[in-house]
């Protein structure tokens, strides 16, 4: 039988034998929707966790020179930035309070910090211009703290009795956190008290810490303090792994249930239509054709069931606010289709192995 003729026979049989087709479509529909609203939502939550783990806050290691022995000189910062698992490094001072110079020390305070970095790489300029050495950028929140409408005037740091002219308004990059409301640009050759090391992946944090210790050659905690976001990252990673294992167990259970029901439907249908199958065998259809014919009658309603199931699942999960990732949905479509085809295979093989003469003799 030619492929075109086989496809036509499959299409006709699928439409004529509505009961089995509707049952298979229904099972596929339920399996797809159940997977999307359970495992799919969990996969969406897991993707959110992974995204947060890859944010810079979970990849930032703080190295503090507690005694200000100039361990974090520009040469050291450059050496740390050369590590393959380090995305970037920049130095800062410690946070200090600042006030509006025109108001004086009696005014409200805001946080300030000296930063030795490429400002264009670390910050996003909203208004004004990039600062020169000794000048500063301020956030919108900082403007409110200092009762300013724009980045004009200067900020006074009472502890140091230093001033820094305000030349622009900034905000952190997309996944960054605000390190201080006012950031003051320092000379490039100035040693800093804190190094902010951003790794390429949160899983690299422990290795980077070891490399930093080797580079500094300092192990005394009273001199150097290394503060990684390890506890939070490891806990979140453990939760994400638990969610992945739960997802897998639920998905396999749902697919196994659907496969079992589908296999029973195919067996029952082959048993009920054994006369038709026997007639086809007697008329010259090969066993291979019978196998493809039986599986093909499962594939057509399965594809329709998957389509309706994905559509319904996305509508429900969109309403609940947790849409499964596209990659998960594509993988689910493949798994459901593969599962239903494999589930129909035993029944198809059984049908192809029947004796057509004996079947046609049965009443």
C-alpha positions as CSV (number, residue, x, y, z in Angstrom):
1,X,0.0,0.0,0.0
2,X,1.3,3.4,-1.0
3,X,1.9,6.0,1.8
4,X,-0.8,8.3,0.3
5,X,-3.4,5.5,0.3
6,X,-2.4,4.5,3.9
7,X,-2.8,8.1,5.1
8,X,-6.2,8.3,3.4
9,X,-7.3,5.0,5.1
10,X,-6.1,6.3,8.5
11,X,-8.0,9.5,8.1
12,X,-11.2,7.7,7.1
13,X,-10.9,5.2,9.9
14,X,-10.3,8.0,12.4
15,X,-13.4,9.8,11.4
16,X,-15.6,6.7,11.1
17,X,-14.5,5.0,14.4
18,X,-15.3,8.0,16.5
19,X,-15.5,6.3,19.9
20,X,-11.8,5.3,20.1
21,X,-10.7,8.5,18.5
22,X,-12.6,10.6,21.0
23,X,-11.3,8.6,23.9
24,X,-7.6,9.0,22.8
25,X,-8.2,12.7,22.1
26,X,-9.7,13.1,25.6
27,X,-6.9,11.2,27.3
28,X,-4.3,13.3,25.5
29,X,-6.1,16.5,26.3
30,X,-6.3,15.6,30.0
31,X,-2.6,14.5,30.1
32,X,-1.5,17.7,28.4
33,X,-3.6,20.1,30.6
34,X,-2.7,18.2,33.8
35,X,1.0,18.4,32.9
36,X,0.8,22.1,32.1
37,X,-1.1,23.2,35.2
38,X,1.0,21.1,37.6
39,X,4.4,20.5,36.3
40,X,4.3,23.5,33.9
41,X,3.5,25.9,36.7
42,X,6.3,24.4,38.8
43,X,8.6,24.7,35.9
44,X,7.7,28.4,35.6
45,X,8.5,28.9,39.3
46,X,11.7,27.0,38.9
47,X,12.7,29.2,35.9
48,X,12.0,32.3,38.1
49,X,14.3,30.9,40.8
50,X,17.0,30.2,38.3
51,X,16.7,33.7,36.9
52,X,17.0,35.2,40.4
53,X,20.0,33.1,41.1
54,X,21.7,34.5,38.0
55,X,21.0,38.0,39.1
56,X,24.1,39.9,40.2
57,X,23.0,40.0,43.8
58,X,23.5,36.2,44.0
59,X,26.8,36.5,42.2
60,X,28.4,39.4,44.1
61,X,31.2,38.6,46.5
62,X,32.3,41.5,48.9
63,X,35.9,41.6,49.8
64,X,36.6,44.1,52.6
65,X,40.1,45.4,53.7
66,X,39.1,45.8,57.4
67,X,42.4,47.4,58.5
68,X,42.8,49.5,55.4
69,X,46.2,48.0,54.6
70,X,45.7,48.6,50.9
71,X,45.3,45.0,50.1
72,X,42.8,46.1,47.4
73,X,45.1,48.2,45.3
74,X,44.2,48.7,41.6
75,X,46.7,46.0,40.6
76,X,44.9,43.4,42.8
77,X,41.5,44.4,41.4
78,X,42.9,43.9,37.9
79,X,44.3,40.5,38.8
80,X,41.0,39.4,40.3
81,X,39.1,40.6,37.2
82,X,41.3,38.4,35.0
83,X,39.8,35.2,36.4
84,X,37.8,33.4,33.8
85,X,34.9,32.9,36.2
86,X,34.7,36.5,37.1
87,X,32.5,38.8,35.1
88,X,33.8,42.1,36.5
89,X,35.2,43.7,39.6
90,X,35.2,47.2,40.9
91,X,36.3,48.9,44.1
92,X,34.4,51.0,46.6
93,X,34.9,52.7,49.9
94,X,32.7,52.1,52.9
95,X,29.2,53.7,53.2
96,X,29.2,57.1,54.8
97,X,26.4,59.6,55.5
98,X,26.2,62.7,53.4
99,X,24.1,65.8,53.6
100,X,23.1,68.7,51.3
101,X,26.0,71.1,51.4
102,X,23.7,74.1,51.2
103,X,21.8,72.9,54.3
104,X,24.7,71.6,56.3
105,X,25.1,68.9,58.9
106,X,21.6,69.7,60.4
107,X,19.9,68.5,57.2
108,X,18.7,65.0,56.4
109,X,21.3,62.4,55.4
110,X,21.7,60.0,52.6
111,X,24.2,57.2,51.9
112,X,27.4,58.0,49.9
113,X,30.2,55.8,48.7
114,X,33.5,56.3,46.8
115,X,33.7,54.2,43.7
116,X,36.7,53.2,41.5
117,X,35.1,51.9,38.4
118,X,34.0,52.5,34.9
119,X,30.7,54.4,35.7
120,X,29.3,53.8,32.2
121,X,29.6,50.0,32.7
122,X,28.2,49.9,36.3
123,X,25.5,52.6,36.2
124,X,22.8,54.0,33.9
125,X,22.8,57.8,33.5
126,X,19.3,59.3,33.6
127,X,20.2,63.0,33.4
128,X,23.2,65.2,33.6
129,X,26.7,64.0,32.7
130,X,29.2,61.4,33.7
131,X,31.3,62.6,36.7
132,X,35.0,63.4,36.7
133,X,37.2,62.5,39.6
134,X,35.7,64.0,42.8
135,X,32.3,64.5,41.3
136,X,29.2,62.4,42.1
137,X,26.0,60.9,40.7
138,X,22.8,60.7,42.8
139,X,19.7,58.6,42.6
140,X,16.1,60.0,42.5
141,X,15.7,58.7,46.0
142,X,18.8,60.6,47.0
143,X,17.5,63.7,45.5
144,X,14.4,63.4,47.7
145,X,16.5,62.8,50.8
146,X,18.5,65.9,50.2
147,X,15.4,68.0,49.2
148,X,16.8,68.6,45.7
149,X,14.8,68.8,42.4
150,X,17.9,68.1,40.2
151,X,21.5,67.1,40.5
152,X,22.8,70.5,41.4
153,X,24.9,71.7,44.3
154,X,27.1,69.3,46.2
155,X,27.0,66.7,48.9
156,X,28.9,67.1,52.1
157,X,30.4,64.1,54.0
158,X,30.7,65.3,57.6
159,X,32.9,62.3,58.7
160,X,35.6,63.2,56.1
161,X,34.7,66.9,55.8
162,X,34.8,66.5,52.1
163,X,32.5,67.7,49.4
164,X,31.4,66.2,46.0
165,X,29.6,68.2,43.3
166,X,26.5,66.5,42.0
167,X,26.6,66.3,38.2
168,X,24.0,63.7,37.2
169,X,21.2,61.3,38.2
170,X,21.8,57.6,37.9
171,X,20.1,54.3,38.5
172,X,21.6,50.8,38.7
173,X,21.7,48.5,35.6
174,X,18.7,46.1,35.1
175,X,19.7,43.3,37.5
176,X,21.9,45.4,39.9
177,X,21.2,46.8,43.3
178,X,21.8,50.3,44.6
179,X,25.0,50.4,46.5
180,X,24.5,54.0,47.7
181,X,22.3,56.9,46.9
182,X,25.4,59.0,46.0
183,X,28.4,57.5,44.2
184,X,31.6,59.5,44.0
185,X,34.2,58.9,41.4
186,X,37.7,58.3,42.7
187,X,41.1,58.4,41.0
188,X,42.0,55.1,39.1
189,X,45.2,54.6,41.2
190,X,43.4,54.8,44.5
191,X,43.3,51.7,46.7
192,X,39.8,50.9,47.9
193,X,38.5,49.3,51.0
194,X,35.9,47.1,49.4
195,X,36.0,45.0,46.2
196,X,32.7,43.9,44.6
197,X,33.4,40.8,42.7
198,X,30.7,39.7,40.3
199,X,31.1,36.1,39.2
200,X,29.9,34.6,35.9
201,X,27.6,32.1,37.6
202,X,26.5,31.7,41.3
203,X,27.9,28.2,41.2
204,X,31.4,29.6,40.7
205,X,31.3,31.6,44.0
206,X,33.2,29.1,46.1
207,X,36.0,28.7,43.6
208,X,36.3,32.4,43.1
209,X,36.6,32.9,46.9
210,X,39.5,30.5,47.0
211,X,41.2,32.3,44.1
212,X,40.8,35.6,45.9
213,X,42.4,34.3,49.0
214,X,45.3,32.9,47.0
215,X,45.7,36.2,45.2
216,X,45.6,38.3,48.4
217,X,47.8,35.9,50.3
218,X,45.9,37.0,53.5
219,X,43.9,34.5,55.6
220,X,43.5,36.4,58.9
221,X,39.9,37.3,59.3
222,X,40.8,40.5,61.2
223,X,42.4,41.8,58.1
224,X,40.3,40.6,55.2
225,X,36.6,39.7,55.3
226,X,35.1,37.9,52.3
227,X,31.3,37.9,52.3
228,X,29.6,35.7,49.6
229,X,25.9,35.3,49.1
230,X,26.5,31.5,49.5
231,X,23.9,30.7,52.1
232,X,21.1,32.1,50.1
233,X,22.3,30.8,46.8
234,X,22.9,27.3,48.1
235,X,19.5,27.2,49.8
236,X,17.7,28.5,46.7
237,X,19.6,26.0,44.5
238,X,18.6,23.2,46.8
239,X,14.9,24.3,46.6
240,X,15.2,24.5,42.8
241,X,16.6,21.0,42.7
242,X,13.8,19.7,44.9
243,X,11.3,21.3,42.6
244,X,12.9,19.7,39.5
245,X,12.7,16.3,41.1
246,X,9.1,16.8,42.0
247,X,8.3,18.0,38.5
248,X,9.9,14.9,37.0
249,X,8.0,12.5,39.3
250,X,4.7,14.2,38.6
251,X,5.2,14.4,34.9
252,X,6.3,10.7,34.6
253,X,3.3,9.7,36.7
254,X,0.8,11.6,34.5
255,X,2.4,10.3,31.3
256,X,2.4,6.7,32.6
257,X,-1.3,7.0,33.5
258,X,-2.0,8.4,30.0
259,X,0.1,5.7,28.3
260,X,-1.7,2.9,30.3
261,X,-5.2,4.1,29.3
262,X,-4.1,4.7,25.7
263,X,-2.7,1.1,25.5
264,X,-5.9,-0.3,26.8
265,X,-8.0,1.7,24.4
266,X,-5.8,0.5,21.4
267,X,-6.0,-3.1,22.6
268,X,-9.8,-2.9,23.0
269,X,-10.2,-1.1,19.6
270,X,-8.0,-3.7,17.9
271,X,-10.0,-6.5,19.5
272,X,-13.3,-4.9,18.5
273,X,-12.2,-4.3,14.9
274,X,-10.3,-7.5,14.4
275,X,-12.6,-8.5,11.5
276,X,-11.6,-5.3,9.7
277,X,-8.0,-5.9,10.4
278,X,-8.3,-9.5,9.3
279,X,-9.9,-8.4,6.1
280,X,-7.1,-6.0,5.4
281,X,-4.5,-8.7,6.0
282,X,-6.4,-11.2,3.8
283,X,-6.5,-8.6,1.0
284,X,-2.7,-8.3,1.0
285,X,-1.8,-5.7,3.6
286,X,1.5,-6.4,5.2
287,X,2.0,-6.6,9.0
288,X,4.1,-3.4,8.7
289,X,1.1,-1.6,7.1
290,X,-1.2,-2.9,9.9
291,X,1.2,-1.5,12.5
292,X,1.4,1.9,10.8
293,X,-2.3,1.9,10.3
294,X,-3.1,1.2,14.0
295,X,-0.5,3.7,15.2
296,X,-1.7,6.3,12.7
297,X,-5.2,6.1,14.1
298,X,-3.7,7.1,17.4
299,X,-1.5,9.9,16.2
300,X,-4.2,12.0,14.5
301,X,-6.4,12.4,17.6
302,X,-3.3,12.7,19.8
303,X,-2.1,15.7,17.8
304,X,-5.5,17.4,18.1
305,X,-5.7,16.6,21.8
306,X,-2.2,18.1,22.3
307,X,-3.1,21.3,20.5
308,X,-6.3,21.8,22.4
309,X,-4.6,20.8,25.7
310,X,-1.8,23.3,25.2
311,X,-4.2,26.0,24.3
312,X,-6.4,25.3,27.4
313,X,-3.4,24.9,29.6
314,X,-1.9,28.2,28.6
315,X,-5.3,29.9,29.2
316,X,-5.5,28.5,32.7
317,X,-1.9,29.2,33.6
318,X,-2.1,32.7,32.2
319,X,-5.1,33.3,34.4
320,X,-3.1,32.1,37.5
321,X,-0.1,34.2,36.5
322,X,2.4,31.4,36.0
323,X,2.8,30.5,32.3
324,X,5.1,27.5,31.6
325,X,8.3,28.2,29.7
326,X,8.1,27.6,25.9
327,X,11.0,25.1,26.2
328,X,9.0,23.0,28.7
329,X,5.9,23.2,26.5
330,X,7.8,22.0,23.4
331,X,9.4,19.2,25.4
332,X,5.9,18.2,26.8
333,X,4.4,18.1,23.3
334,X,7.2,15.8,22.2
335,X,6.9,13.5,25.3
336,X,3.1,13.2,25.1
337,X,3.2,12.4,21.4
338,X,6.0,9.9,21.9
339,X,4.3,8.3,24.9
340,X,1.0,7.8,23.1
341,X,2.8,6.3,20.1
342,X,4.8,3.9,22.2
343,X,1.7,3.0,24.2
344,X,-0.1,2.1,21.0
345,X,2.8,0.0,19.7
346,X,2.0,-3.2,21.7
347,X,-1.6,-3.2,20.5
348,X,-0.5,-2.5,16.9
349,X,2.0,-5.3,16.9
350,X,-0.6,-7.7,18.4
351,X,-3.1,-6.7,15.7
352,X,-0.5,-7.3,13.0
353,X,0.3,-10.8,14.3
354,X,-3.2,-12.2,14.1
355,X,-4.1,-15.0,11.6
356,X,-6.5,-13.4,9.1
357,X,-8.1,-16.7,8.2
358,X,-8.9,-17.5,11.8
359,X,-10.2,-14.0,12.5
360,X,-12.5,-14.0,9.4
361,X,-13.9,-17.4,10.5
362,X,-15.0,-16.0,13.8
363,X,-18.6,-14.9,14.0
